[in-house]
């Protein structure tokens, strides 16, 4: 074998070849090369060539190998399985090696005969040899795959890496379980301290009341004793809306949906008042309950009110009647009410440890959930998934449960370790926040559906009984029996808005709401 067939990646030194004796040449050329410890088979290259079924091209190639003048290395026997690299696919310039053999190598190679007995010192065409070898190994009908000049089998090349998502048959999003997008984003940091604190004297420490709500006009309504106060988040202006007198007190407040400045006020004496906040004027005074009204929920022009008398009244403020229907089912005080975002389902929670779901026209609950073991005040509908409802139980329960009201199924349960007072979903991301009472008085930001904790916020010294979210979906306000309202930035801003909150996050300090 000539020196020109050596791979440019190696530099081996071979001993000078010694021609075999005539007696051994004829026998060794015909016999198959096997180890000495194995019995030599009767089949050899000559008998293989004489088989009729053997192809003509294969037979000629075998005879060519038998009759070729080759030299046997004295250190080892000849094997026909050596890989002979092709110089046409090697990039010599990459290794600073000349493509033509040096004079010394030419002189050394002049004494070596090339395959096929070609004494002219010229190497046989690599493509012709490759064609003969392919025909001998795979037959004459094998398609010809021509070698691409400049390519080698083992080489470094620049590949265009594809993202992992391109190999996954499913789409990637925030709810995809067990898979994270690349590059991995750092966990979002939630400030651990409130940026603003308001003193709220006479804010009651009563689990069954709902005394704080935030309007779409960025105005906070707070019930303090027998009065309702309004705090404008843009200007920090405080306005006294109403005073119920010494014989009554505020038990719940609830803003109407977008487009109006109407505020509903539930009283201890069982009345529901409608106020125009822009003019500080009472519009209506509606009766129907016998005991205090602790829960309110709006659905367009329909107002639902829940009372200690165990009933829920549906009121249409366009109708002259005080209420249009009465919902019965709870066995104890109704302390939680929430309409779904499509205004088709109403969820109610009570001190009877029951969670009920009603439709627009039913007077009996269409779905009943009895898994909670304590009062159900915390209720929240998901704005991201239709029919997804979250509920939280009191001190003896401590759990947040998730329900699919479309399929009437219980999805999951998370034991929080303390009384669940309120729940609210983020409108911007698939997260929710819960406030707690006994025994840790904490605020927790959760990522759904994994229910991993993003942040645990502390600061209140009493149960965090009240919770509302700003219209931009970034900020929450919490209230407690320690008579303070604390403002926290817990959710990211929507992508279509600025990162700065409208409520003026730079307004640090502690002030009073009245």
C-alpha positions in Angstrom: 0.0 0.0 0.0 1.4 3.4 -1.0 2.3 6.2 1.4 -0.2 8.5 -0.3 -3.1 6.5 1.2 -2.2 7.3 4.8 -4.5 9.5 6.8 -3.2 13.1 7.4 -4.3 12.8 11.0 -1.6 10.2 11.9 2.2 9.8 11.4 3.1 6.2 11.7 6.5 4.6 11.1 6.4 1.3 9.2 9.3 -1.2 8.8 10.5 -1.9 5.3 8.3 -4.5 3.6 9.9 -7.9 2.9 8.7 -9.9 -0.2 7.3 -13.3 0.7 8.9 -16.4 -0.7 7.3 -17.9 -3.7 6.2 -21.0 -1.9 4.3 -19.2 0.8 2.8 -16.6 -1.6 0.6 -18.9 -3.5 -0.8 -20.6 -0.5 -1.4 -17.6 1.7 -3.0 -15.7 -1.1 -5.7 -18.3 -1.6 -6.4 -19.2 2.0 -8.7 -17.1 4.2 -6.8 -15.3 7.0 -7.9 -16.8 10.4 -6.2 -17.1 13.8 -3.9 -20.0 14.3 -6.0 -21.4 17.2 -9.0 -21.8 14.9 -9.4 -24.6 12.4 -8.8 -23.4 8.8 -12.0 -23.8 6.8 -12.2 -25.4 3.5 -13.6 -22.3 1.9 -11.0 -19.9 0.5 -10.9 -17.0 -1.9 -10.4 -19.3 -4.9 -13.3 -21.5 -4.1 -15.4 -18.4 -3.4 -14.6 -17.0 -6.8 -15.7 -20.3 -8.4 -19.2 -20.3 -7.0 -21.7 -19.8 -9.8 -24.0 -17.7 -7.7 -21.3 -15.2 -7.0 -21.6 -12.1 -9.1 -19.2 -11.4 -12.0 -18.0 -8.1 -10.6 -17.5 -9.7 -7.2 -15.6 -12.6 -8.7 -13.3 -10.2 -10.7 -12.6 -8.2 -7.6 -11.7 -11.3 -5.6 -9.4 -12.5 -8.3 -7.9 -9.1 -8.4 -7.2 -9.2 -4.7 -5.7 -12.8 -5.1 -3.4 -11.9 -8.0 -2.3 -8.5 -6.7 1.3 -8.1 -5.6 1.1 -7.3 -2.0 3.6 -7.5 0.8 3.2 -9.1 4.2 4.3 -7.2 7.3 6.6 -9.4 9.3 5.0 -8.3 12.6 1.4 -9.3 11.8 -0.7 -11.1 9.3 -2.7 -9.4 6.5 -6.3 -8.4 7.2 -8.6 -7.0 4.5 -10.8 -5.0 6.9 -8.5 -1.9 7.2 -10.2 1.4 6.5 -8.4 3.3 3.7 -9.3 7.0 3.9 -9.9 9.0 0.8 -7.6 12.0 0.2 -10.1 13.7 -1.9 -12.3 14.4 1.1 -9.5 15.6 3.4 -8.8 19.3 4.0 -5.0 19.4 4.1 -4.8 23.2 4.3 -6.6 23.0 7.7 -3.6 21.2 9.2 -0.9 23.1 7.1 0.0 19.9 5.3 1.0 20.1 1.6 -1.4 18.2 -0.7 1.4 16.8 -2.8 3.8 14.3 -1.2 7.2 15.5 -0.2 10.3 14.3 -2.2 11.3 12.0 0.7 7.9 10.3 0.8 8.0 10.1 -3.0 11.3 8.3 -2.9 10.1 6.0 -0.2 7.0 5.3 -2.1 8.7 4.5 -5.4 9.7 1.1 -4.0 6.1 0.2 -3.1 3.8 -1.2 -5.8 0.3 0.2 -6.0 -2.7 -2.1 -6.0 -3.4 -3.7 -9.3 0.3 -4.0 -10.2 0.5 -0.4 -11.6 4.2 0.2 -11.8 3.9 3.7 -13.0 3.8 5.1 -9.4 0.3 6.6 -10.2 -2.5 6.0 -7.7 -5.6 4.4 -9.0 -8.6 6.7 -9.2 -10.4 6.8 -5.8 -13.8 6.9 -7.4 -13.1 3.8 -9.5 -11.8 1.9 -6.5 -14.8 3.0 -4.5 -17.2 1.8 -7.2 -15.5 -1.6 -7.4 -15.6 -1.9 -3.6 -19.3 -1.0 -3.5 -20.2 -3.5 -6.2 -18.3 -6.2 -4.4 -19.9 -5.6 -1.1 -23.4 -4.5 -2.0 -24.0 -5.6 -5.6 -24.3 -3.8 -8.8 -27.7 -2.3 -8.2 -26.6 -0.2 -5.3 -27.3 3.5 -6.0 -24.2 5.7 -6.3 -23.8 8.3 -3.5 -21.1 10.5 -4.8 -18.6 11.9 -2.4 -18.9 15.6 -1.8 -15.5 17.3 -2.2 -14.3 19.1 0.9 -16.3 16.9 3.3 -14.9 14.3 5.7 -16.5 11.8 7.9 -15.1 13.1 11.1 -15.0 16.9 11.1 -16.1 19.9 13.1 -19.0 21.8 11.7 -21.3 24.6 12.8 -24.8 23.4 13.5 -28.0 25.5 13.8 -29.3 24.4 17.2 -33.1 24.1 17.3 -35.0 24.9 20.5 -36.4 22.1 22.6 -40.0 23.2 21.7 -39.5 22.1 18.1 -39.1 18.5 19.1 -42.2 18.5 21.4 -45.6 17.5 19.8 -47.4 19.8 22.3 -47.4 23.5 22.5 -45.5 25.3 25.3 -47.1 27.8 27.7 -47.2 29.0 31.4 -49.6 26.1 32.3 -47.5 23.4 30.7 -46.7 20.9 33.4 -43.1 19.8 34.0 -41.6 21.7 31.1 -39.9 25.1 31.2 -39.1 27.3 28.3 -35.5 28.2 27.4 -33.8 30.3 28.6 -35.2 29.8 32.1 -36.5 33.1 33.6 -35.4 34.1 37.1 -38.2 33.9 39.7 -40.2 37.1 39.9 -39.3 39.1 43.0 -42.3 40.3 45.1 -41.6 43.2 47.5 -41.8 41.9 51.1 -43.0 45.2 52.6 -46.1 47.3 51.8 -45.3 50.6 50.0 -48.1 52.4 51.8 -50.0 52.0 55.1 -53.3 53.8 55.9 -54.7 53.9 59.4 -58.3 52.7 59.5 -59.8 53.4 62.9 -62.8 51.2 63.9 -62.1 48.6 61.1 -64.0 45.6 62.6 -62.3 42.3 63.4 -65.2 40.2 62.1 -64.5 37.2 59.8 -68.0 37.3 58.3 -67.9 40.9 57.0 -66.6 42.4 53.7 -65.7 46.0 54.4 -63.1 46.8 51.6 -63.6 47.1 47.8 -61.7 48.8 44.9 -63.6 50.3 42.0 -62.7 50.4 38.3 -62.4 54.1 38.7 -59.5 53.6 41.1 -61.4 54.5 44.3 -61.2 52.5 47.5 -64.3 52.1 49.6 -63.9 51.2 53.3 -66.6 50.6 55.9 -65.4 52.0 59.3 -68.0 51.6 62.1 -71.2 53.3 60.9 -69.5 55.3 58.1 -68.2 54.6 54.6 -65.1 56.4 53.4 -63.7 56.8 49.9 -60.0 57.0 49.2 -58.9 58.2 45.7 -55.8 56.2 44.8 -54.7 58.8 42.2 -54.9 61.8 44.4 -54.9 60.3 47.9 -58.0 62.3 48.6 -60.4 61.0 51.3 -64.1 61.5 51.1 -66.8 60.6 53.7 -69.6 59.0 51.7 -72.2 58.3 54.3 -73.0 58.0 58.0 -75.6 55.4 59.0 -76.1 56.8 62.5 -75.6 55.3 65.9 -78.4 52.7 65.4 -76.7 51.0 62.4 -73.3 50.0 61.1 -71.7 49.0 57.9 -71.3 45.3 57.2 -70.3 45.1 53.5 -69.5 47.4 50.6 -69.4 46.5 46.9 -68.7 48.6 43.7 -70.8 48.1 40.6 -69.1 47.0 37.5 -67.4 49.2 35.0 -69.2 52.3 33.7 -70.9 53.5 36.9 -69.9 55.0 40.2 -72.6 53.1 42.1 -71.6 51.6 45.5 -73.8 49.1 47.4 -73.7 49.2 51.2 -75.0 46.4 53.3 -76.1 47.3 56.9 -76.4 45.6 60.2 -80.2 46.1 60.1 -80.6 44.1 56.9 -80.9 46.9 54.5 -79.0 47.5 51.2 -78.3 51.0 50.1 -77.2 52.2 46.6 -75.0 55.3 46.5 -73.8 57.5 43.7 -70.2 58.0 44.8 -69.5 60.8 42.3 -72.3 62.9 43.9 -72.2 61.4 47.4 -75.9 60.8 47.1 -78.1 57.8 48.1 -80.0 56.5 45.1 -82.0 53.6 46.7 -82.7 51.9 50.0 -83.8 48.3 49.6 -85.1 45.9 52.2 -85.8 42.2 52.3 -83.3 40.7 54.8 -84.2 40.3 58.5 -80.5 40.3 59.7 -77.2 41.9 58.7 -76.0 41.8 55.1 -72.4 40.7 55.1 -71.8 39.8 51.4 -72.5 41.7 48.2 -71.8 40.8 44.5 -72.7 42.7 41.3 -73.6 41.2 37.9 -74.3 44.0 35.5 -77.4 45.7 36.8 -78.2 42.7 39.2 -77.0 42.9 42.8 -76.9 39.8 45.0 -76.9 40.2 48.8 -76.2 37.5 51.4 -77.3 37.7 54.9 -77.2 36.2 58.4 -80.8 35.1 57.8 -79.3 32.3 55.5 -80.8 33.7 52.3 -79.5 35.3 49.1 -81.6 38.0 47.4 -81.3 38.9 43.7 -82.0 42.6 43.2 -82.4 44.4 39.8 -81.8 48.1 40.4 -83.8 48.8 37.3 -86.9 47.2 38.9 -89.0 49.1 41.4 -89.2 46.0 43.6 -86.6 45.5 46.4 -85.7 42.0 45.0 -86.7 39.8 42.1 -85.9 36.4 43.5 -84.8 34.6 46.7 -82.2 31.9 46.8 -82.5 29.3 49.6 -80.1 26.5 50.4 -77.6 27.6 53.1 -78.2 26.5 56.7 -76.2 29.3 58.3 -75.0 32.8 57.6 -73.9 33.6 54.0 -70.5 35.2 54.2 -69.1 34.9 50.6 -70.6 35.8 47.2 -68.9 36.0 43.8 -70.3 36.2 40.2 -68.2 34.5 37.5 -66.6 36.8 34.9 -69.2 35.8 32.3 -72.0 36.6 34.8 -73.6 33.2 34.3 -72.8 31.6 37.6 -72.9 32.8 41.2 -70.8 31.1 43.9 -71.9 31.4 47.6 -70.2 30.3 50.7 -71.6 30.0 54.2 -70.9 29.4 57.8 -72.5 25.9 57.2 -69.2 24.9 55.6 -71.0 24.7 52.2 -70.0 26.1 48.8 -73.0 26.4 46.3 -73.1 27.4 42.7 -76.2 29.0 41.2 -77.1 30.0 37.6 -78.9 33.1 36.5 -82.4 31.8 36.9 -82.2 29.1 39.6 -83.6 29.4 43.1 -81.9 26.2 44.3 -78.2 25.5 43.9 -77.2 23.6 40.8 -73.9 22.5 42.3 -73.1 21.7 46.0 -69.7 21.2 47.4 -69.4 19.9 51.0 -65.7 19.1 51.3 -64.8 22.1 53.5 -64.8 21.6 57.3 -65.2 25.3 58.2 -66.9 28.5 57.1 -66.4 29.3 53.4 -65.8 33.1 53.0 -62.9 33.1 50.5 -64.3 32.6 46.9 -62.6 33.6 43.6 -63.4 32.8 40.0 -60.4 32.4 37.6 -60.3 35.1 34.8 -58.1 32.7 32.7 -60.1 29.5 32.6 -63.9 29.2 32.3 -65.5 27.4 35.2 -62.4 27.3 37.4 -63.4 28.2 41.0 -61.2 28.6 44.1 -62.5 28.5 47.7 -61.0 28.7 51.1 -62.1 27.4 54.5 -61.8 28.8 58.0 -59.8 27.8 61.0 -60.8 24.2 61.2 -60.3 23.7 57.5 -57.3 25.9 56.4 -57.5 24.5 52.8 -57.8 26.1 49.4 -59.8 23.9 47.0 -60.2 24.2 43.3 -63.3 23.2 41.4 -64.3 22.8 37.8 -67.9 23.8 37.7 -68.2 22.9 34.0 -67.5 19.2 34.7 -68.6 19.4 38.4 -65.3 18.0 39.7 -63.0 18.7 42.5 -59.6 19.4 41.1 -57.1 19.8 43.9 -56.6 20.9 47.5 -53.8 22.8 49.3 -53.5 22.9 53.0 -52.2 26.4 53.9 -51.8 25.8 57.6 -54.0 28.7 58.7 -57.5 30.2 58.4 -58.2 31.3 54.8 -60.0 34.7 54.8 -59.8 35.9 51.2 -58.8 34.8 47.7 -58.3 36.9 44.5 -56.9 35.9 41.1 -54.5 38.0 39.1 -55.9 39.3 35.8 -52.4 39.6 34.3 -50.8 36.2 35.1 -52.1 32.8 36.2 -51.5 33.5 39.9 -53.6 34.1 43.0 -53.2 35.6 46.4 -54.7 34.5 49.7 -54.9 36.2 53.1 -54.9 34.3 56.3 -55.9 34.6 60.0 -55.2 32.2 62.8 -52.5 31.6 63.4 -49.9 33.3 61.1 -51.8 36.3 59.7 -49.9 36.1 56.5 -50.5 36.9 52.8 -49.4 34.3 50.2 -48.9 34.7 46.5 -49.4 31.4 44.7 -48.5 30.2 41.2 -51.3 28.1 39.6 -51.6 25.2 38.9 -48.5 24.1 40.7 -49.5 26.1 43.9 -45.9 26.9 44.5 -45.4 29.9 46.8 -43.9 33.0 45.1 -44.0 35.1 48.3 -45.2 35.2 51.9 -45.9 38.6 53.2 -46.3 39.6 56.8 -46.9 42.8 58.7 -50.4 42.6 60.0 -50.8 41.8 63.7 -54.4 40.6 63.4 -56.2 38.4 61.0 -56.1 39.7 57.4 -59.8 39.7 57.0 -60.2 42.1 54.0 -58.7 42.1 50.5 -59.2 44.0 47.3 -57.3 44.3 44.0 -56.5 47.5 42.0 -58.1 48.0 38.6 -54.7 47.5 36.8 -54.3 44.1 38.5 -50.9 44.9 40.1 -51.6 46.0 43.6 -53.7 44.5 46.5 -54.9 46.2 49.6 -55.3 44.2 52.8 -57.2 45.2 56.0 -57.1 43.6 59.4 -58.3 44.1 63.0 -55.1 46.0 63.7 -57.0 48.9 62.1 -54.5 49.3 59.2 -54.8 49.1 55.4 -51.6 47.9 53.7 -50.8 48.2 50.0 -48.7 45.6 48.3 -47.4 45.3 44.8 -47.7 41.5 44.2 -48.5 41.0 40.5 -46.8 42.1 37.3 -48.3 44.7 35.0 -50.1 43.7 31.9 -47.8 43.8 28.8 -49.9 46.5 27.1 -49.5 48.9 30.0 -46.6 50.6 31.7 -44.8 48.9 34.6 -45.6 51.8 36.9 -48.8 51.4 38.8 -51.4 54.1 38.6 -51.8 54.4 42.3 -48.4 56.1 42.8 -46.0 53.5 44.2 -43.6 56.4 45.1 -46.0 57.6 47.8 -44.4 56.0 50.8 -45.4 56.6 54.3 -48.2 56.1 56.7 -51.4 58.3 56.7 -54.9 58.0 57.9 -58.1 57.3 55.8 -60.2 59.7 57.9 
